[in-house]
Amino acid sequence: MNECDALTFENCMLKDVCAEIKRNAKELEHENKALKSEKVDLDMQHLVFFDDLNKVKETLNMKEEVFATDFAKLENESLELKQKVESLLDENNKLLDKLKQVESDLAANRQWNRASHALN
């Protein structure tokens, strides 16, 4: 009888342990589902961020190309303007030389005219 009571008590204890294990298993299954769902969400976010990163890279590459093109155009314009400035400076120097020559000729003509009036 004692042995039967001991076995019944042990059986009850095992049933309690099994019930606790089943509860733990169900909790773990629920947590596992939640973690899998969270992993799927994180994977989706990862894909979205990766897609955004690729778009940003493409945009950056396009802007770099536009920058390079614009920079080359501006360099060419700068070179053309530099050449134009040099040309204008040369022309200005030539005009200054002509002005000096004209002033010199004018002074000589005035002296000639004065001399002609003095002779009259």
Sequence and secondary structure as in RCSB ss.txt:
>XXXX:A:sequence
MNECDALTFENCMLKDVCAEIKRNAKELEHENKALKSEKVDLDMQHLVFFDDLNKVKETLNMKEEVFATDFAKLE
NESLELKQKVESLLDENNKLLDKLKQVESDLAANRQWNRASHALN
>XXXX:A:secstr
 HHHHHHHHHHHHHHHHHHHHHHHHHHHHHHHHHHHHHHHHHHHHHHHHHHHHHHHHHHHHHHHHHHHHHHHHHH
HHHHHHHHHHHHHHHHHHHHHHHHHHHHHHHHHHHHHHHHHHHH 
